[in-house]
Amino acid sequence: MITTCTSLDEVRANIDVIDSKIVALICEREQYVLQAANFKKSESDVKAPSRVEQVIEKVRNIAKQYNGNEIIVEKVYRTMIEAFINREMNEYKGK
């Protein structure tokens, strides 16, 4: 539920709380990404472009459900997925 703020400081305080939650979830997601590397048999499995597009489609639909900007959500996710693929690739190559 979004509250109506009465000052810029209040807006920023709410954004700070959300940022903390987002970072915690990104870190949690990273742990699953690292586990996924254990199940993949090739670099193409790690990159998995068809899976990337499935995730993008899924998050765009979630954005719609929340009346959010699908373009922003897609850009954020593409950047995050690229970083996670690089992280997972390092984990995969380290096996």
Biopython code that builds the backbone (N, CA, C, O; Angstrom):
import numpy as np
from Bio.PDB.StructureBuilder import StructureBuilder

atoms = [
    (1, "MET", "N", (0.846, -1.170, 0.000)),
    (1, "MET", "CA", (0.000, 0.000, 0.000)),
    (1, "MET", "C", (0.895, 1.238, 0.000)),
    (1, "MET", "O", (1.821, 1.350, 0.803)),
    (2, "ILE", "N", (0.612, 2.138, -0.885)),
    (2, "ILE", "CA", (1.397, 3.361, -0.994)),
    (2, "ILE", "C", (0.728, 4.444, -0.148)),
    (2, "ILE", "O", (-0.477, 4.679, -0.241)),
    (3, "THR", "N", (1.539, 5.088, 0.671)),
    (3, "THR", "CA", (1.022, 6.184, 1.483)),
    (3, "THR", "C", (1.236, 7.503, 0.762)),
    (3, "THR", "O", (2.165, 7.651, -0.032)),
    (4, "THR", "N", (0.372, 8.448, 1.049)),
    (4, "THR", "CA", (0.526, 9.784, 0.492)),
    (4, "THR", "C", (1.465, 10.555, 1.411)),
    (4, "THR", "O", (1.187, 10.738, 2.595)),
    (5, "CYS", "N", (2.560, 10.994, 0.855)),
    (5, "CYS", "CA", (3.580, 11.698, 1.639)),
    (5, "CYS", "C", (3.263, 13.186, 1.688)),
    (5, "CYS", "O", (2.629, 13.746, 0.794)),
    (6, "THR", "N", (3.729, 13.800, 2.766)),
    (6, "THR", "CA", (3.479, 15.231, 2.949)),
    (6, "THR", "C", (4.750, 16.062, 2.810)),
    (6, "THR", "O", (4.723, 17.285, 2.950)),
    (7, "SER", "N", (5.878, 15.374, 2.528)),
    (7, "SER", "CA", (7.133, 16.108, 2.342)),
    (7, "SER", "C", (8.100, 15.277, 1.509)),
    (7, "SER", "O", (7.948, 14.063, 1.373)),
    (8, "LEU", "N", (9.079, 15.949, 0.966)),
    (8, "LEU", "CA", (10.115, 15.261, 0.204)),
    (8, "LEU", "C", (10.903, 14.311, 1.106)),
    (8, "LEU", "O", (11.285, 13.219, 0.686)),
    (9, "ASP", "N", (11.142, 14.734, 2.342)),
    (9, "ASP", "CA", (11.859, 13.863, 3.280)),
    (9, "ASP", "C", (11.097, 12.557, 3.511)),
    (9, "ASP", "O", (11.700, 11.489, 3.608)),
    (10, "GLU", "N", (9.792, 12.650, 3.597)),
    (10, "GLU", "CA", (8.976, 11.460, 3.794)),
    (10, "GLU", "C", (9.022, 10.554, 2.555)),
    (10, "GLU", "O", (9.089, 9.331, 2.675)),
    (11, "VAL", "N", (8.986, 11.162, 1.383)),
    (11, "VAL", "CA", (9.126, 10.394, 0.141)),
    (11, "VAL", "C", (10.464, 9.659, 0.149)),
    (11, "VAL", "O", (10.519, 8.463, -0.135)),
    (12, "ARG", "N", (11.522, 10.360, 0.468)),
    (12, "ARG", "CA", (12.861, 9.760, 0.471)),
    (12, "ARG", "C", (12.985, 8.660, 1.513)),
    (12, "ARG", "O", (13.629, 7.642, 1.263)),
    (13, "ALA", "N", (12.382, 8.850, 2.671)),
    (13, "ALA", "CA", (12.423, 7.825, 3.711)),
    (13, "ALA", "C", (11.726, 6.552, 3.241)),
    (13, "ALA", "O", (12.208, 5.447, 3.490)),
    (14, "ASN", "N", (10.606, 6.707, 2.568)),
    (14, "ASN", "CA", (9.898, 5.544, 2.039)),
    (14, "ASN", "C", (10.711, 4.850, 0.943)),
    (14, "ASN", "O", (10.764, 3.621, 0.886)),
    (15, "ILE", "N", (11.335, 5.635, 0.086)),
    (15, "ILE", "CA", (12.185, 5.066, -0.965)),
    (15, "ILE", "C", (13.359, 4.317, -0.341)),
    (15, "ILE", "O", (13.736, 3.253, -0.831)),
    (16, "ASP", "N", (13.943, 4.854, 0.729)),
    (16, "ASP", "CA", (15.056, 4.179, 1.409)),
    (16, "ASP", "C", (14.639, 2.811, 1.947)),
    (16, "ASP", "O", (15.401, 1.848, 1.856)),
    (17, "VAL", "N", (13.439, 2.724, 2.504)),
    (17, "VAL", "CA", (12.923, 1.449, 3.011)),
    (17, "VAL", "C", (12.764, 0.456, 1.861)),
    (17, "VAL", "O", (13.157, -0.705, 1.973)),
    (18, "ILE", "N", (12.188, 0.920, 0.765)),
    (18, "ILE", "CA", (11.996, 0.060, -0.410)),
    (18, "ILE", "C", (13.341, -0.385, -0.964)),
    (18, "ILE", "O", (13.507, -1.554, -1.311)),
    (19, "ASP", "N", (14.306, 0.529, -1.052)),
    (19, "ASP", "CA", (15.637, 0.173, -1.567)),
    (19, "ASP", "C", (16.269, -0.931, -0.728)),
    (19, "ASP", "O", (16.893, -1.843, -1.271)),
    (20, "SER", "N", (16.114, -0.855, 0.578)),
    (20, "SER", "CA", (16.668, -1.882, 1.454)),
    (20, "SER", "C", (16.043, -3.246, 1.147)),
    (20, "SER", "O", (16.741, -4.259, 1.117)),
    (21, "LYS", "N", (14.745, -3.267, 0.923)),
    (21, "LYS", "CA", (14.054, -4.518, 0.596)),
    (21, "LYS", "C", (14.495, -5.041, -0.771)),
    (21, "LYS", "O", (14.714, -6.241, -0.937)),
    (22, "ILE", "N", (14.625, -4.144, -1.744)),
    (22, "ILE", "CA", (15.041, -4.550, -3.089)),
    (22, "ILE", "C", (16.443, -5.160, -3.051)),
    (22, "ILE", "O", (16.681, -6.205, -3.657)),
    (23, "VAL", "N", (17.365, -4.518, -2.347)),
    (23, "VAL", "CA", (18.739, -5.025, -2.275)),
    (23, "VAL", "C", (18.761, -6.390, -1.595)),
    (23, "VAL", "O", (19.481, -7.287, -2.036)),
    (24, "ALA", "N", (17.990, -6.558, -0.537)),
    (24, "ALA", "CA", (17.932, -7.857, 0.143)),
    (24, "ALA", "C", (17.420, -8.936, -0.810)),
    (24, "ALA", "O", (17.940, -10.051, -0.814)),
    (25, "LEU", "N", (16.419, -8.621, -1.607)),
    (25, "LEU", "CA", (15.873, -9.594, -2.558)),
    (25, "LEU", "C", (16.854, -9.895, -3.694)),
    (25, "LEU", "O", (16.943, -11.036, -4.148)),
    (26, "ILE", "N", (17.583, -8.889, -4.148)),
    (26, "ILE", "CA", (18.597, -9.116, -5.182)),
    (26, "ILE", "C", (19.678, -10.051, -4.644)),
    (26, "ILE", "O", (20.125, -10.953, -5.353)),
    (27, "CYS", "N", (20.094, -9.844, -3.414)),
    (27, "CYS", "CA", (21.111, -10.708, -2.805)),
    (27, "CYS", "C", (20.583, -12.132, -2.640)),
    (27, "CYS", "O", (21.322, -13.096, -2.843)),
    (28, "GLU", "N", (19.330, -12.264, -2.278)),
    (28, "GLU", "CA", (18.718, -13.593, -2.172)),
    (28, "GLU", "C", (18.673, -14.260, -3.546)),
    (28, "GLU", "O", (18.990, -15.442, -3.679)),
    (29, "ARG", "N", (18.281, -13.502, -4.559)),
    (29, "ARG", "CA", (18.228, -14.027, -5.929)),
    (29, "ARG", "C", (19.616, -14.504, -6.368)),
    (29, "ARG", "O", (19.741, -15.532, -7.033)),
    (30, "GLU", "N", (20.645, -13.761, -5.995)),
    (30, "GLU", "CA", (22.013, -14.133, -6.364)),
    (30, "GLU", "C", (22.376, -15.510, -5.824)),
    (30, "GLU", "O", (23.054, -16.279, -6.505)),
    (31, "GLN", "N", (21.939, -15.827, -4.625)),
    (31, "GLN", "CA", (22.256, -17.127, -4.042)),
    (31, "GLN", "C", (21.640, -18.268, -4.861)),
    (31, "GLN", "O", (22.245, -19.331, -5.006)),
    (32, "TYR", "N", (20.445, -18.042, -5.389)),
    (32, "TYR", "CA", (19.823, -19.050, -6.246)),
    (32, "TYR", "C", (20.529, -19.143, -7.599)),
    (32, "TYR", "O", (20.661, -20.229, -8.165)),
    (33, "VAL", "N", (20.973, -18.013, -8.104)),
    (33, "VAL", "CA", (21.734, -18.008, -9.362)),
    (33, "VAL", "C", (22.997, -18.847, -9.199)),
    (33, "VAL", "O", (23.338, -19.640, -10.076)),
    (34, "LEU", "N", (23.678, -18.674, -8.092)),
    (34, "LEU", "CA", (24.900, -19.440, -7.856)),
    (34, "LEU", "C", (24.603, -20.932, -7.742)),
    (34, "LEU", "O", (25.388, -21.760, -8.203)),
    (35, "GLN", "N", (23.478, -21.275, -7.133)),
    (35, "GLN", "CA", (23.087, -22.685, -7.060)),
    (35, "GLN", "C", (22.767, -23.232, -8.456)),
    (35, "GLN", "O", (23.081, -24.383, -8.759)),
    (36, "ALA", "N", (22.153, -22.421, -9.288)),
    (36, "ALA", "CA", (21.767, -22.854, -10.633)),
    (36, "ALA", "C", (22.983, -23.288, -11.445)),
    (36, "ALA", "O", (22.894, -24.206, -12.260)),
    (37, "ALA", "N", (24.108, -22.634, -11.226)),
    (37, "ALA", "CA", (25.321, -22.975, -11.974)),
    (37, "ALA", "C", (25.703, -24.445, -11.770)),
    (37, "ALA", "O", (26.303, -25.059, -12.651)),
    (38, "ASN", "N", (25.359, -24.998, -10.624)),
    (38, "ASN", "CA", (25.688, -26.395, -10.341)),
    (38, "ASN", "C", (24.914, -27.378, -11.211)),
    (38, "ASN", "O", (25.329, -28.526, -11.372)),
    (39, "PHE", "N", (23.802, -26.940, -11.767)),
    (39, "PHE", "CA", (22.945, -27.827, -12.545)),
    (39, "PHE", "C", (23.134, -27.670, -14.060)),
    (39, "PHE", "O", (22.531, -28.403, -14.845)),
    (40, "LYS", "N", (23.951, -26.736, -14.453)),
    (40, "LYS", "CA", (24.113, -26.442, -15.872)),
    (40, "LYS", "C", (25.336, -27.160, -16.425)),
    (40, "LYS", "O", (26.370, -27.267, -15.765)),
    (41, "LYS", "N", (25.192, -27.651, -17.657)),
    (41, "LYS", "CA", (26.228, -28.490, -18.250)),
    (41, "LYS", "C", (27.089, -27.783, -19.291)),
    (41, "LYS", "O", (28.104, -28.329, -19.725)),
    (42, "SER", "N", (26.699, -26.577, -19.697)),
    (42, "SER", "CA", (27.473, -25.858, -20.712)),
    (42, "SER", "C", (27.295, -24.358, -20.523)),
    (42, "SER", "O", (26.409, -23.902, -19.800)),
    (43, "GLU", "N", (28.164, -23.602, -21.195)),
    (43, "GLU", "CA", (28.053, -22.149, -21.142)),
    (43, "GLU", "C", (26.741, -21.680, -21.764)),
    (43, "GLU", "O", (26.165, -20.687, -21.318)),
    (44, "SER", "N", (26.270, -22.376, -22.779)),
    (44, "SER", "CA", (24.990, -21.983, -23.390)),
    (44, "SER", "C", (23.834, -22.212, -22.416)),
    (44, "SER", "O", (22.838, -21.489, -22.455)),
    (45, "ASP", "N", (23.961, -23.219, -21.541)),
    (45, "ASP", "CA", (22.954, -23.404, -20.490)),
    (45, "ASP", "C", (22.949, -22.218, -19.532)),
    (45, "ASP", "O", (21.896, -21.802, -19.047)),
    (46, "VAL", "N", (24.125, -21.684, -19.267)),
    (46, "VAL", "CA", (24.230, -20.531, -18.364)),
    (46, "VAL", "C", (23.591, -19.303, -19.014)),
    (46, "VAL", "O", (22.825, -18.583, -18.374)),
    (47, "LYS", "N", (23.906, -19.073, -20.267)),
    (47, "LYS", "CA", (23.389, -17.876, -20.954)),
    (47, "LYS", "C", (21.897, -17.984, -21.243)),
    (47, "LYS", "O", (21.185, -16.987, -21.124)),
    (48, "ALA", "N", (21.411, -19.136, -21.611)),
    (48, "ALA", "CA", (19.995, -19.477, -21.792)),
    (48, "ALA", "C", (19.124, -18.325, -22.303)),
    (48, "ALA", "O", (18.249, -17.850, -21.579)),
    (49, "PRO", "N", (19.355, -17.867, -23.548)),
    (49, "PRO", "CA", (18.599, -16.715, -24.048)),
    (49, "PRO", "C", (17.084, -16.910, -24.065)),
    (49, "PRO", "O", (16.340, -15.951, -23.865)),
    (50, "SER", "N", (16.622, -18.126, -24.298)),
    (50, "SER", "CA", (15.166, -18.329, -24.291)),
    (50, "SER", "C", (14.606, -18.162, -22.878)),
    (50, "SER", "O", (13.500, -17.649, -22.706)),
    (51, "ARG", "N", (15.360, -18.590, -21.874)),
    (51, "ARG", "CA", (14.933, -18.408, -20.476)),
    (51, "ARG", "C", (14.921, -16.927, -20.119)),
    (51, "ARG", "O", (14.022, -16.459, -19.422)),
    (52, "VAL", "N", (15.914, -16.198, -20.595)),
    (52, "VAL", "CA", (15.947, -14.749, -20.343)),
    (52, "VAL", "C", (14.667, -14.110, -20.871)),
    (52, "VAL", "O", (14.042, -13.304, -20.181)),
    (53, "GLU", "N", (14.281, -14.462, -22.077)),
    (53, "GLU", "CA", (13.078, -13.859, -22.660)),
    (53, "GLU", "C", (11.819, -14.271, -21.912)),
    (53, "GLU", "O", (10.876, -13.486, -21.810)),
    (54, "GLN", "N", (11.790, -15.497, -21.386)),
    (54, "GLN", "CA", (10.651, -15.915, -20.560)),
    (54, "GLN", "C", (10.545, -15.051, -19.308)),
    (54, "GLN", "O", (9.459, -14.613, -18.927)),
    (55, "VAL", "N", (11.682, -14.816, -18.680)),
    (55, "VAL", "CA", (11.694, -13.990, -17.465)),
    (55, "VAL", "C", (11.259, -12.566, -17.795)),
    (55, "VAL", "O", (10.482, -11.966, -17.051)),
    (56, "ILE", "N", (11.750, -12.026, -18.897)),
    (56, "ILE", "CA", (11.377, -10.664, -19.290)),
    (56, "ILE", "C", (9.879, -10.560, -19.519)),
    (56, "ILE", "O", (9.236, -9.613, -19.064)),
    (57, "GLU", "N", (9.332, -11.527, -20.219)),
    (57, "GLU", "CA", (7.886, -11.516, -20.466)),
    (57, "GLU", "C", (7.115, -11.589, -19.145)),
    (57, "GLU", "O", (6.125, -10.884, -18.951)),
    (58, "LYS", "N", (7.585, -12.450, -18.245)),
    (58, "LYS", "CA", (6.931, -12.620, -16.944)),
    (58, "LYS", "C", (6.946, -11.318, -16.145)),
    (58, "LYS", "O", (5.918, -10.918, -15.598)),
    (59, "VAL", "N", (8.104, -10.653, -16.071)),
    (59, "VAL", "CA", (8.180, -9.443, -15.248)),
    (59, "VAL", "C", (7.442, -8.268, -15.886)),
    (59, "VAL", "O", (6.929, -7.400, -15.179)),
    (60, "ARG", "N", (7.389, -8.236, -17.203)),
    (60, "ARG", "CA", (6.572, -7.200, -17.869)),
    (60, "ARG", "C", (5.098, -7.377, -17.506)),
    (60, "ARG", "O", (4.387, -6.402, -17.266)),
    (61, "ASN", "N", (4.650, -8.631, -17.469)),
    (61, "ASN", "CA", (3.263, -8.899, -17.076)),
    (61, "ASN", "C", (3.007, -8.544, -15.612)),
    (61, "ASN", "O", (1.940, -8.037, -15.267)),
    (62, "ILE", "N", (3.977, -8.810, -14.768)),
    (62, "ILE", "CA", (3.843, -8.427, -13.359)),
    (62, "ILE", "C", (3.760, -6.906, -13.240)),
    (62, "ILE", "O", (2.960, -6.382, -12.465)),
    (63, "ALA", "N", (4.584, -6.206, -14.007)),
    (63, "ALA", "CA", (4.537, -4.737, -13.996)),
    (63, "ALA", "C", (3.148, -4.241, -14.386)),
    (63, "ALA", "O", (2.621, -3.311, -13.776)),
    (64, "LYS", "N", (2.559, -4.867, -15.402)),
    (64, "LYS", "CA", (1.199, -4.495, -15.824)),
    (64, "LYS", "C", (0.211, -4.655, -14.680)),
    (64, "LYS", "O", (-0.646, -3.798, -14.463)),
    (65, "GLN", "N", (0.335, -5.763, -13.948)),
    (65, "GLN", "CA", (-0.579, -6.032, -12.833)),
    (65, "GLN", "C", (-0.516, -4.932, -11.773)),
    (65, "GLN", "O", (-1.513, -4.636, -11.115)),
    (66, "TYR", "N", (0.657, -4.335, -11.617)),
    (66, "TYR", "CA", (0.853, -3.275, -10.624)),
    (66, "TYR", "C", (0.738, -1.881, -11.230)),
    (66, "TYR", "O", (1.070, -0.887, -10.584)),
    (67, "ASN", "N", (0.267, -1.813, -12.475)),
    (67, "ASN", "CA", (0.168, -0.541, -13.194)),
    (67, "ASN", "C", (1.511, 0.179, -13.263)),
    (67, "ASN", "O", (1.581, 1.406, -13.198)),
    (68, "GLY", "N", (2.573, -0.611, -13.397)),
    (68, "GLY", "CA", (3.915, -0.053, -13.487)),
    (68, "GLY", "C", (4.350, 0.122, -14.927)),
    (68, "GLY", "O", (3.657, -0.282, -15.860)),
    (69, "ASN", "N", (5.494, 0.723, -15.084)),
    (69, "ASN", "CA", (6.063, 0.976, -16.401)),
    (69, "ASN", "C", (6.830, -0.270, -16.842)),
    (69, "ASN", "O", (7.894, -0.583, -16.307)),
    (70, "GLU", "N", (6.268, -0.974, -17.830)),
    (70, "GLU", "CA", (6.871, -2.214, -18.315)),
    (70, "GLU", "C", (8.272, -1.999, -18.887)),
    (70, "GLU", "O", (9.140, -2.861, -18.747)),
    (71, "ILE", "N", (8.488, -0.873, -19.517)),
    (71, "ILE", "CA", (9.785, -0.579, -20.134)),
    (71, "ILE", "C", (10.868, -0.453, -19.068)),
    (71, "ILE", "O", (11.969, -0.981, -19.222)),
    (72, "ILE", "N", (10.546, 0.244, -17.995)),
    (72, "ILE", "CA", (11.525, 0.396, -16.907)),
    (72, "ILE", "C", (11.827, -0.955, -16.275)),
    (72, "ILE", "O", (12.988, -1.287, -16.037)),
    (73, "VAL", "N", (10.787, -1.733, -16.004)),
    (73, "VAL", "CA", (10.979, -3.048, -15.395)),
    (73, "VAL", "C", (11.833, -3.927, -16.312)),
    (73, "VAL", "O", (12.740, -4.616, -15.845)),
    (74, "GLU", "N", (11.545, -3.902, -17.600)),
    (74, "GLU", "CA", (12.346, -4.700, -18.529)),
    (74, "GLU", "C", (13.806, -4.265, -18.520)),
    (74, "GLU", "O", (14.699, -5.111, -18.477)),
    (75, "LYS", "N", (14.060, -2.967, -18.558)),
    (75, "LYS", "CA", (15.450, -2.483, -18.565)),
    (75, "LYS", "C", (16.184, -2.894, -17.290)),
    (75, "LYS", "O", (17.333, -3.332, -17.341)),
    (76, "VAL", "N", (15.520, -2.751, -16.159)),
    (76, "VAL", "CA", (16.137, -3.134, -14.880)),
    (76, "VAL", "C", (16.463, -4.628, -14.891)),
    (76, "VAL", "O", (17.560, -5.037, -14.513)),
    (77, "TYR", "N", (15.505, -5.427, -15.325)),
    (77, "TYR", "CA", (15.718, -6.872, -15.337)),
    (77, "TYR", "C", (16.774, -7.295, -16.346)),
    (77, "TYR", "O", (17.575, -8.181, -16.053)),
    (78, "ARG", "N", (16.796, -6.693, -17.512)),
    (78, "ARG", "CA", (17.832, -7.066, -18.491)),
    (78, "ARG", "C", (19.226, -6.765, -17.932)),
    (78, "ARG", "O", (20.154, -7.555, -18.104)),
    (79, "THR", "N", (19.363, -5.630, -17.272)),
    (79, "THR", "CA", (20.652, -5.273, -16.665)),
    (79, "THR", "C", (21.001, -6.251, -15.548)),
    (79, "THR", "O", (22.134, -6.723, -15.460)),
    (80, "MET", "N", (20.021, -6.554, -14.696)),
    (80, "MET", "CA", (20.264, -7.467, -13.586)),
    (80, "MET", "C", (20.597, -8.867, -14.097)),
    (80, "MET", "O", (21.530, -9.502, -13.606)),
    (81, "ILE", "N", (19.842, -9.345, -15.076)),
    (81, "ILE", "CA", (20.081, -10.685, -15.616)),
    (81, "ILE", "C", (21.462, -10.767, -16.254)),
    (81, "ILE", "O", (22.166, -11.762, -16.079)),
    (82, "GLU", "N", (21.853, -9.743, -16.985)),
    (82, "GLU", "CA", (23.191, -9.742, -17.588)),
    (82, "GLU", "C", (24.274, -9.854, -16.511)),
    (82, "GLU", "O", (25.231, -10.612, -16.663)),
    (83, "ALA", "N", (24.116, -9.105, -15.437)),
    (83, "ALA", "CA", (25.093, -9.166, -14.345)),
    (83, "ALA", "C", (25.093, -10.542, -13.687)),
    (83, "ALA", "O", (26.152, -11.076, -13.356)),
    (84, "PHE", "N", (23.914, -11.112, -13.498)),
    (84, "PHE", "CA", (23.839, -12.439, -12.894)),
    (84, "PHE", "C", (24.406, -13.516, -13.821)),
    (84, "PHE", "O", (25.038, -14.463, -13.351)),
    (85, "ILE", "N", (24.191, -13.385, -15.110)),
    (85, "ILE", "CA", (24.773, -14.345, -16.050)),
    (85, "ILE", "C", (26.297, -14.282, -15.964)),
    (85, "ILE", "O", (26.965, -15.316, -15.953)),
    (86, "ASN", "N", (26.838, -13.083, -15.904)),
    (86, "ASN", "CA", (28.296, -12.940, -15.755)),
    (86, "ASN", "C", (28.774, -13.577, -14.453)),
    (86, "ASN", "O", (29.801, -14.254, -14.425)),
    (87, "ARG", "N", (28.026, -13.356, -13.382)),
    (87, "ARG", "CA", (28.378, -13.941, -12.072)),
    (87, "ARG", "C", (28.291, -15.464, -12.133)),
    (87, "ARG", "O", (29.179, -16.171, -11.657)),
    (88, "GLU", "N", (27.205, -15.952, -12.727)),
    (88, "GLU", "CA", (27.011, -17.396, -12.843)),
    (88, "GLU", "C", (28.068, -18.024, -13.753)),
    (88, "GLU", "O", (28.532, -19.135, -13.497)),
    (89, "MET", "N", (28.440, -17.318, -14.799)),
    (89, "MET", "CA", (29.476, -17.810, -15.719)),
    (89, "MET", "C", (30.794, -17.989, -14.960)),
    (89, "MET", "O", (31.489, -18.988, -15.146)),
    (90, "ASN", "N", (31.128, -17.035, -14.119)),
    (90, "ASN", "CA", (32.350, -17.165, -13.302)),
    (90, "ASN", "C", (32.276, -18.377, -12.385)),
    (90, "ASN", "O", (33.261, -19.093, -12.204)),
    (91, "GLU", "N", (31.102, -18.602, -11.809)),
    (91, "GLU", "CA", (30.896, -19.759, -10.933)),
    (91, "GLU", "C", (31.003, -21.058, -11.742)),
    (91, "GLU", "O", (31.638, -22.023, -11.317)),
    (92, "TYR", "N", (30.368, -21.054, -12.915)),
    (92, "TYR", "CA", (30.389, -22.238, -13.777)),
    (92, "TYR", "C", (31.823, -22.583, -14.212)),
    (92, "TYR", "O", (32.231, -23.743, -14.159)),
    (93, "LYS", "N", (32.569, -21.577, -14.635)),
    (93, "LYS", "CA", (33.949, -21.802, -15.108)),
    (93, "LYS", "C", (34.858, -22.242, -13.972)),
    (93, "LYS", "O", (35.885, -22.880, -14.200)),
    (94, "GLY", "N", (34.475, -21.897, -12.742)),
    (94, "GLY", "CA", (35.292, -22.265, -11.586)),
    (94, "GLY", "C", (35.116, -23.709, -11.139)),
    (94, "GLY", "O", (35.809, -24.174, -10.234)),
    (95, "LYS", "N", (34.183, -24.421, -11.777)),
    (95, "LYS", "CA", (33.953, -25.834, -11.388)),
    (95, "LYS", "C", (35.130, -26.697, -11.765)),
    (95, "LYS", "O", (35.116, -27.902, -11.518)),
]
sb = StructureBuilder()
sb.init_structure("model")
sb.init_model(0)
sb.init_chain("A")
sb.init_seg("    ")
for serial, (resi, resn, name, xyz) in enumerate(atoms, 1):
    if name == "N":
        sb.init_residue(resn, " ", resi, " ")
    sb.init_atom(name, np.array(xyz, "f"), 0.0, 1.0, " ", f" {name:<3s}", serial, name[0])
structure = sb.get_structure()
